[in-house]
Amino acid sequence: METRPVGVIGAGSFGAAIANLLAENGPVLLYERNKEMAAQLARDRKVRGFDLHPNIQIAESMEQVASLCYLIFPAVPSQYFKSMIIDFSPYLRADHIMIHTTKGLHCDFDIDTADAKTLRLKDIKTMSELILQETGIVRVGSIAGPNLALELMEKQPAATVVASRFDEVIREGVAALKSDRLQVYGTRDILGIELTGVLKNYVALAAGAMSGLGYGENAKALLVTRGMAEMIYIGHALGADKRSFLGMAGIGDLIATCSSPKSRNFTVGYRIAKGEKLNDILASLGEVAEGVRTVKIAKLIVDHEGINAPLLQTIYKVLFEDLTMERAVKMLMRYPVSDDAEYLNL
């Protein structure tokens, strides 16, 4: 019996990395919305200098992916996710399984003009909630973990977590992704796993900035540990289980993205500390750094909920209010902390 291909939507660095992982276990249909880029992929079979696996075929359309695949992995930045899923929805069926890879949030409002006092948390949606809202698909999942795209493309060992309320989705995701170089874990706390992938982005920005200033491992350890505490408080306010933040998708992803220049968010923070302007950095990256949007959205949440998040508030001022990183570090070091792991009491 012929094996059905697995679909991947989005051929950026992470989409290509996931497609290559999936292709080790079977055929893959990779769809890229940009027609010129899709043609180049079909011709050169390379993404950022890395070869696409021979088992990957470039899809002609979303309709083709929906028709031939029942397991689909969208890998699209959060600001484009809703338009993508709306375009995709006419071809999707209730029997599809969709496991997204996007580490971002969608807002049903303009985040640049929003007021925390009138904010409605229900207007901030995870990608799984968007899929449920805009399609007839029920079996939805998410993946998150220490999954730097360039290291995955280099075929280095890694791990990820498949999250879903449905055991079948977890089983299908694990079977499709697991290999000798990728360990795959499962959990039913999909909200927690999605939020870990989102919130670690602003901590990675701060970690990059501290590295750019020349601070060492002691300072980085302090930053990461307190950053994780803030992530847990924000996640708890939104209904997530704190255990998700203490596992592979939480601590694991945080360590990876706060330590590596291969992380786009780390790179943005590093270059800010070196004196570059945020808009210039974002224009030169070539791909989306989700952390910048995350800072804006997370600040709205903490202001609305009254959550104590000094690291988030400080990195917001660095990005959008011209606070220098040197001054930011001094402010954070003077911030009083009484309990090392108080979040365990939640």
C-alpha positions, 0 to 999 in steps of 0.5 A, a space after each residue: 500500500 502506498 504511503 500517503 505524503 505528509 503536508 507542510 505549509 511554508 518553506 521558510 527555515 523552520 518549514 524546510 527543517 520540519 519537511 526534511 525531518 518528516 521526509 526521513 520517514 516518508 514522502 512530503 508535500 511542501 507548499 510555498 505560497 510565493 510562486 517565485 520562491 516555489 519555482 526556485 525551490 523546485 529548481 534548486 531544491 535548497 533552502 538557505 543553502 541546505 538541500 531538501 530531502 529527496 522525499 520532498 515534492 514541491 506542491 502545486 497548490 493548497 488544494 493538492 496538499 489537502 487532497 493528498 495528505 491527511 496529516 498537515 504541518 503549517 509552518 507560517 509566521 503568526 502574523 500571516 497564519 490567519 490569512 493562510 488558514 482562511 485561504 486553506 480552509 475551503 479544501 480542509 476536511 474534518 478528518 484532517 489532522 493539523 499540527 502547527 509549528 508557529 511560535 506566536 499569537 494572533 490578535 483580533 485587534 491592532 497591538 500598536 493601539 490597544 489599551 490594556 484596560 479594555 483588553 479582552 483576553 479572548 481576542 488573543 488567540 493561539 494558532 490552534 484556536 485559529 485553526 479550530 475557529 476558521 476550519 472544520 478540523 477538530 484534531 489539532 496539535 502543536 509542536 515546540 521545543 529546542 528546535 533551532 532550524 539551522 541545527 535541524 537542517 545540519 542534522 544535529 540531535 534535537 528533541 521536540 514536544 507534540 501537544 494535543 488534547 487528542 491522543 491520536 494526534 500525539 501518536 501521529 505526530 510522534 510517528 511522523 517526526 521521530 528519528 535517530 536524531 529527533 526525540 519526540 515527547 507528547 503532552 495534552 497541555 496544548 495551551 501550555 506548549 503553545 505559550 512556552 514557544 511564544 513567551 520564550 521569545 522575549 527572554 531570548 531577545 533579552 539574552 541576546 542583548 546581554 551577550 551583546 553587552 559582553 555579560 557572561 554566563 552568570 548574568 545569563 543564568 540569572 536572566 533565563 531563570 527569572 525569565 522562566 518565572 515570568 513565563 510561568 506567571 503569564 502562562 498561569 494567568 492564561 490557564 496553562 499548566 506550569 509543568 509545561 514550562 518546566 519540560 523540554 518545550 519550556 526550559 529546553 527551548 529557553 536554553 537553546 534560544 537564549 544561548 545561540 546566535 542561530 536564534 533570530 530573537 537572540 540575534 535581534 537582542 544582540 544587535 540592539 545592544 551593539 547600537 543598531 536600530 530595531 527597524 534596520 535589524 528586522 529589515 535585514 533579517 530576511 525572516 520573522 523574529 516573533 519576539 518583537 510582536 511577543 513583547 507587545 502582546 505579552 505586555 498587554 496581558 501582564 498590564 491587564 492582569 496585573 502580573 509582576 514581570 519586570 524583565 518583560 517591562 524592561 525589554 519593552 522599554 528597550 525596544 520601544 521607548 529608547 531605554 539603553 540596555 546598560 540602564 536596563 540591566 542596572 534597573 533589573 539588578 536592583 529589582 527585589 526578589 524574595 523567593 527563588 522558586 516561588 512559582 512552584 506554589 501556583 
